[in-house]
């Protein structure tokens, strides 16, 4: 075997979980633009229908706590790498079956199952990540999670390019389904230390009946519950402004590029900053961007549609991701040994569940105000819709601020094990030390004040 080929194989094995986050982003966004145009142009859906169907498909990600519990149970019998590989296989298979029936319900059903199996893969990958981060410093956790998001966003950029390139191709869903084979093969290279799963079993009451967990759960709900304008904005872009696939792809690529920039900035400079201030300031900026969309749709500001669309996406994604990263780091510190998949999936699913509520509220609110399939909507209707959303946004920001301030979490850790790669090896003596030090393995505390 040639030396450079050996180096390549070793690099793949050492960073296999990072590569799997790349494939996750790739597979999640590869069908995105294709689906948007199919819903609007082939099925002729309106604003309310788009919001409702988006909520239905997203239900798969709200099931992550149950998936996490199943993963923790299944990991006693089946290696996580096989779980991830099989999940990518089933997700691709669901997409490959999408053209067998031209009905809308069948189309949505295939998308739901594809999303469900990707959610399963995401839960397993997150559980491996959380286990790898145990007994490391808060600073190191932020660094590793930021780089995982960086890899996922890079994959998402390539997925957007693929989706735009094959938006109107006859075999577009078969092409998207085939890329899942990369995830199937790469997942088999994930290496997990045999001692990773030697943990005590906890009861459900011990897991969730905890002050920090309950307060943080409430925080995550209010972080993303408020209704948004994504369905309205998307519909107007596609039907009224006739935005082309290339522009949508460019916007999504820039969005994921902003996630990469935000992740790198957080990793390099912001991970040691006070989480309360960082989350509050960035959320307030996102609210300002939301107000700007109202000014654009009501024609109170005159900006070329492509410039506004791309600029709005870039700013909103950058600050939105910065507001989420501190919460992602906090969630890993609250995951208890032996139930990492269940708890981390539970925290992330709360955010997803709030997003589903947000989409459904958006559809109900738009329908109640009278914003449906019109290409021309009166400014009064837009103002009513955005006004209610802004009030709920402000309530959410205030509640999140108060909960972050009141979370009884401390900053200091008694010990730190440095993490250099996901499949790192620890000596038997290190594992014995970890097993003996119960206080350090049960819960890692951080300080938000």
Beta strands, then each sheet from edge to edge (+ up, - down):
end
